[in-house]
Amino acid sequence: MTQSSMANISLKENERIDELIREQLQIIQSRDYFTFSVDAILLADFINVAKSKPQRIIDFCTGNGVIPLLLSHKTNNSIEGIDIQPSLVDMAQRSVALNQLEHQIHILQMDIKDLKKPATLYDIVSCNPPYFLVEDSEKAHHITSHAIARHEIHLSLEDWVAKAALLLRDKGKLFFVHRPNRLDDIMETLNKYYFSIHRLQFIHPKEGKNANGMLVEAIYRGGKRGVKVLPPIVVHDADNQYTKEMKAIYFGE
């Protein structure tokens, strides 16, 4: 990255620049908004993209653009990202410029529910969605950026699965991260919109602890071929340090 590109990027109050170490990229984050978590890092690593074979790729709920940034390290294809929150979109766009990736990554502010069927269908949809149901109307009245990112206030499970089905070509792939306690809802919704799960990988905080996350690859109208359950990812060892696998994903060690 050149000094001139750094000079053209201005940070707003409470913003900072963090490193995506393995990919040698930088990302703007703010303590006023939901910052990326290990889930986003693991999802980007889980997604299979072609290096040079033409593919259309779109990332739902892109937030500050972490997944498009990470995917740019794996493919030469253009990547789109969309998010409903203008401030996060602005942050993501400045991170794209910071890394001089405007030719490859395009971030748009819009509601996923407003998406229409495109003339050219997509090959890949990725999503790090809100995980939690809004259990009562009182919670919905306290809407913050963090709540929108974590709770199904503006976007439900069915909303984004239905839009992925609308955008994807036959045998196109949907990649996402979610919580295991929603697995029954997820399978029912995927089946409703003609997706079949192809790969499933559980995320465990420590060895011997219950899974608290899962990575899913689903194929649109791809036929039932059986689910591949991959070896689990264990995030921390007994000393609360990243495991060897996590160090490889984060740091390229």
C-alpha positions as CSV (number, residue, x, y, z in Angstrom):
1,M,0.0,0.0,0.0
2,T,1.3,3.4,-0.9
3,Q,1.6,6.4,1.3
4,S,-0.6,8.3,-1.1
5,S,-3.5,5.9,-0.7
6,M,-3.2,6.2,3.1
7,A,-3.2,9.9,2.8
8,N,-6.5,9.9,0.9
9,I,-8.3,7.9,3.5
10,S,-9.8,9.8,6.4
11,L,-10.8,8.2,9.7
12,K,-13.9,9.3,11.6
13,E,-14.3,9.6,15.3
14,N,-13.8,6.3,17.2
15,E,-12.5,4.6,14.0
16,R,-9.2,2.6,13.8
17,I,-7.3,0.6,11.2
18,D,-6.9,-3.1,12.0
19,E,-4.8,-5.7,10.1
20,L,-6.0,-8.8,8.3
21,I,-2.6,-10.4,8.8
22,R,-2.6,-13.5,6.6
23,E,-4.0,-11.5,3.6
24,Q,-1.8,-8.5,4.3
25,L,-4.8,-6.2,4.1
26,Q,-6.2,-3.4,6.3
27,I,-9.7,-2.7,7.5
28,I,-11.4,0.3,9.1
29,Q,-13.4,-0.5,12.2
30,S,-15.2,1.5,14.8
31,R,-16.1,0.8,18.4
32,D,-19.5,2.4,17.6
33,Y,-20.4,-0.4,15.3
34,F,-20.3,-4.2,15.3
35,T,-16.8,-5.2,14.4
36,F,-16.0,-8.4,12.6
37,S,-15.6,-11.6,14.7
38,V,-14.0,-15.0,14.3
39,D,-17.2,-16.1,12.5
40,A,-16.4,-13.8,9.5
41,I,-12.8,-15.0,9.4
42,L,-13.9,-18.7,9.4
43,L,-16.6,-18.1,6.8
44,A,-14.2,-16.4,4.4
45,D,-11.8,-19.3,4.8
46,F,-14.6,-21.9,4.3
47,I,-15.8,-20.4,1.0
48,N,-14.6,-22.1,-2.1
49,V,-14.1,-19.6,-5.0
50,A,-12.3,-20.0,-8.3
51,K,-9.1,-18.1,-8.7
52,S,-9.6,-17.0,-12.3
53,K,-12.6,-18.9,-13.7
54,P,-15.3,-16.3,-14.1
55,Q,-17.8,-16.3,-11.2
56,R,-20.3,-13.8,-9.9
57,I,-20.0,-13.3,-6.2
58,I,-22.1,-11.4,-3.8
59,D,-21.9,-11.0,0.0
60,F,-25.1,-10.3,2.0
61,C,-24.9,-8.4,5.3
62,T,-21.4,-7.3,4.4
63,G,-21.0,-4.9,7.3
64,N,-17.6,-3.3,7.2
65,G,-16.6,-5.4,4.2
66,V,-14.4,-8.0,5.9
67,I,-15.6,-11.0,3.8
68,P,-15.2,-9.3,0.4
69,L,-11.8,-8.1,1.5
70,L,-10.7,-11.6,2.6
71,L,-12.2,-13.2,-0.6
72,S,-10.2,-10.8,-2.7
73,H,-7.1,-12.7,-1.6
74,K,-8.5,-15.9,-3.0
75,T,-9.9,-14.9,-6.3
76,N,-9.4,-12.4,-9.2
77,N,-13.2,-12.2,-9.7
78,S,-15.2,-9.1,-8.9
79,I,-17.0,-9.2,-5.5
80,E,-20.1,-7.3,-4.5
81,G,-21.2,-6.6,-1.0
82,I,-24.4,-5.2,0.3
83,D,-25.6,-3.9,3.7
84,I,-28.5,-1.9,4.9
85,Q,-26.6,0.4,7.2
86,P,-25.1,3.5,5.5
87,S,-22.4,4.1,8.0
88,L,-21.0,0.6,7.7
89,V,-21.2,0.8,3.9
90,D,-19.2,4.0,4.0
91,M,-16.6,2.3,6.3
92,A,-16.4,-0.7,3.9
93,Q,-16.0,1.5,0.9
94,R,-13.1,3.4,2.5
95,S,-11.5,0.1,3.5
96,V,-11.7,-1.0,-0.2
97,A,-10.1,2.2,-1.2
98,L,-7.5,1.9,1.6
99,N,-6.4,-1.4,0.0
100,Q,-6.7,-0.1,-3.6
101,L,-9.2,-2.8,-4.5
102,E,-11.9,-0.5,-6.1
103,H,-11.4,-2.4,-9.4
104,Q,-12.5,-5.7,-7.7
105,I,-14.8,-5.0,-4.7
106,H,-18.0,-3.0,-5.0
107,I,-20.0,-2.2,-1.8
108,L,-23.6,-1.0,-2.1
109,Q,-26.0,0.3,0.5
110,M,-29.4,-1.4,0.1
111,D,-32.0,-3.6,1.8
112,I,-31.5,-7.3,0.7
113,K,-35.3,-7.6,0.6
114,D,-35.3,-5.1,-2.3
115,L,-33.1,-7.3,-4.5
116,K,-34.6,-8.3,-7.9
117,K,-33.7,-11.3,-10.1
118,P,-30.6,-10.2,-12.2
119,A,-30.2,-10.7,-15.9
120,T,-27.0,-12.7,-15.1
121,L,-27.4,-15.0,-12.2
122,Y,-24.8,-15.4,-9.5
123,D,-22.5,-18.3,-8.8
124,I,-21.9,-17.7,-5.1
125,V,-23.8,-15.9,-2.3
126,S,-22.2,-15.6,1.1
127,C,-23.8,-14.4,4.3
128,N,-22.9,-13.7,7.9
129,P,-26.5,-13.0,8.9
130,P,-28.2,-12.0,12.1
131,Y,-28.4,-15.1,14.3
132,F,-30.9,-14.3,16.9
133,L,-34.7,-14.2,16.8
134,V,-36.4,-11.0,18.1
135,E,-38.5,-12.7,20.8
136,D,-40.7,-9.8,21.7
137,S,-41.7,-6.4,20.3
138,E,-40.0,-4.5,23.1
139,K,-36.5,-5.5,21.8
140,A,-37.5,-4.3,18.3
141,H,-38.0,-0.8,19.7
142,H,-34.4,-0.6,20.8
143,I,-32.7,-0.7,17.5
144,T,-29.0,-0.1,17.4
145,S,-26.3,-1.0,14.8
146,H,-25.2,-3.9,17.1
147,A,-28.8,-5.1,17.4
148,I,-29.4,-5.0,13.6
149,A,-26.2,-7.1,13.1
150,R,-27.1,-9.7,15.7
151,H,-30.9,-9.9,15.7
152,E,-33.5,-10.6,12.9
153,I,-34.9,-7.1,13.2
154,H,-34.7,-6.1,9.5
155,L,-33.8,-9.4,8.0
156,S,-35.0,-12.9,8.8
157,L,-33.6,-16.3,8.0
158,E,-36.2,-16.8,5.4
159,D,-35.6,-13.3,3.9
160,W,-32.0,-13.9,3.0
161,V,-32.4,-17.6,1.9
162,A,-35.2,-16.6,-0.4
163,K,-33.1,-13.9,-2.0
164,A,-30.2,-16.2,-2.4
165,A,-32.5,-18.6,-4.3
166,L,-33.6,-15.7,-6.5
167,L,-30.1,-14.7,-7.3
168,L,-28.3,-18.0,-7.8
169,R,-28.0,-20.1,-10.9
170,D,-28.9,-23.8,-10.7
171,K,-26.1,-25.5,-8.7
172,G,-25.0,-22.1,-7.5
173,K,-23.6,-22.1,-3.9
174,L,-24.7,-20.4,-0.7
175,F,-22.1,-20.1,2.0
176,F,-23.0,-18.9,5.5
177,V,-22.2,-19.1,9.2
178,H,-24.9,-19.6,11.9
179,R,-25.7,-21.0,15.3
180,P,-26.3,-24.8,15.8
181,N,-29.4,-24.1,17.9
182,R,-31.1,-22.8,14.7
183,L,-30.2,-25.9,12.7
184,D,-33.8,-27.2,12.5
185,D,-35.1,-23.8,11.2
186,I,-32.2,-23.6,8.8
187,M,-32.7,-27.0,7.3
188,E,-36.5,-26.4,6.9
189,T,-35.9,-23.1,5.2
190,L,-33.2,-24.3,2.9
191,N,-35.4,-27.2,1.8
192,K,-38.3,-24.8,1.2
193,Y,-36.2,-22.8,-1.3
194,Y,-34.7,-25.9,-3.0
195,F,-31.3,-25.8,-1.4
196,S,-29.5,-29.0,-0.3
197,I,-26.6,-28.9,2.3
198,H,-23.4,-30.0,0.7
199,R,-20.8,-29.3,3.5
200,L,-21.3,-28.7,7.2
201,Q,-18.6,-27.8,9.7
202,F,-19.1,-27.2,13.4
203,I,-17.1,-24.6,15.4
204,H,-16.2,-25.3,19.0
205,P,-14.8,-22.7,21.4
206,K,-12.6,-25.4,23.1
207,E,-11.9,-29.1,22.9
208,G,-14.8,-30.9,24.7
209,K,-17.1,-27.9,24.6
210,N,-20.4,-27.9,22.7
211,A,-20.3,-26.3,19.2
212,N,-21.4,-22.6,19.3
213,G,-21.1,-22.0,15.5
214,M,-21.4,-23.8,12.2
215,L,-20.3,-23.2,8.6
216,V,-22.7,-24.3,5.8
217,E,-22.3,-24.8,2.1
218,A,-25.7,-25.3,0.4
219,I,-26.3,-25.9,-3.3
220,Y,-29.3,-24.4,-5.1
221,R,-31.3,-27.0,-7.1
222,G,-28.3,-29.3,-7.0
223,G,-30.0,-32.5,-6.0
224,K,-29.6,-34.5,-2.8
225,R,-26.1,-35.9,-2.8
226,G,-25.5,-36.4,0.9
227,V,-24.0,-34.0,3.5
228,K,-20.3,-33.9,4.1
229,V,-19.6,-33.2,7.8
230,L,-16.1,-31.9,8.0
231,P,-13.8,-32.2,11.0
232,P,-14.7,-29.6,13.7
233,I,-12.8,-26.4,14.1
234,V,-11.6,-25.8,17.7
235,V,-10.9,-22.1,18.3
236,H,-8.9,-22.1,21.6
237,D,-6.7,-24.6,23.4
238,A,-6.7,-25.3,27.1
239,D,-4.5,-22.2,27.7
240,N,-7.0,-19.9,25.9
241,Q,-4.6,-19.5,23.0
242,Y,-5.6,-20.0,19.4
243,T,-5.2,-23.5,18.2
244,K,-2.7,-24.4,15.4
245,E,-5.6,-24.4,12.9
246,M,-6.8,-21.0,14.0
247,K,-3.3,-19.5,13.8
248,A,-3.0,-20.8,10.2
249,I,-6.4,-19.1,9.3
250,Y,-5.6,-15.9,11.1
251,F,-1.9,-15.4,10.6
252,G,-0.9,-17.9,7.9
253,E,1.4,-19.7,10.4
